[in-house]
Amino acid sequence: MTDVLRIAIVHYHLRRGGVTSVIRQAVSSLSEHAIRAAVLTGSPPDEELPGAILSPVDGLGYATPGRWPCTPEVLADRM
């Protein structure tokens, strides 16, 4: 049995634009090499990311100035 390489890509949003395009291309390229990619994000994406395992993470998103949704330790546990 062959081990499958797995990676996680973490970004606080997947709105249309540059970073999402780069993530989409990375997931596509990785899947061509049988590498599984999980994408952790603070909110559901605006569009599909074929080949990615999408997982919204509560607290991984924009923070209000002076007020964080959770501590870094809590966020790390959630991821």
JORAUR-V40627 format. One record per residue. RES is the residue in one small letter. OMEGA is omega in degrees with one decimal (* if undefined). Layout:
RES&OMEGA / RES&OMEGA
This chain:
m&-178.6 / t&175.3 / d&178.2 / v&176.6 / l&179.8 / r&177.0 / i&174.0 / a&173.6 / i&-176.3 / v&174.5 / h&-171.0 / y&173.8 / h&175.6 / l&175.3 / r&178.8 / r&178.2 / g&-172.1 / g&-176.4 / v&179.0 / t&177.0 / s&178.2 / v&179.3 / i&178.8 / r&179.9 / q&178.7 / a&179.7 / v&178.7 / s&-179.8 / s&-179.7 / l&-178.4 / s&176.4 / e&-179.7 / h&178.2 / a&176.0 / i&-178.4 / r&-179.4 / a&170.4 / a&178.6 / v&179.5 / l&-174.4 / t&-178.0 / g&179.6 / s&178.0 / p&-177.9 / p&175.2 / d&-178.5 / e&-178.4 / e&172.1 / l&-177.2 / p&178.4 / g&-178.4 / a&168.9 / i&-176.5 / l&-179.9 / s&173.5 / p&-179.8 / v&179.2 / d&179.8 / g&178.6 / l&-177.8 / g&179.0 / y&175.4 / a&172.3 / t&-179.8 / p&-179.7 / g&-177.9 / r&179.8 / w&-178.2 / p&178.3 / c&178.7 / t&176.6 / p&-179.9 / e&178.3 / v&179.3 / l&178.7 / a&177.6 / d&-179.4 / r&179.6 / m&*
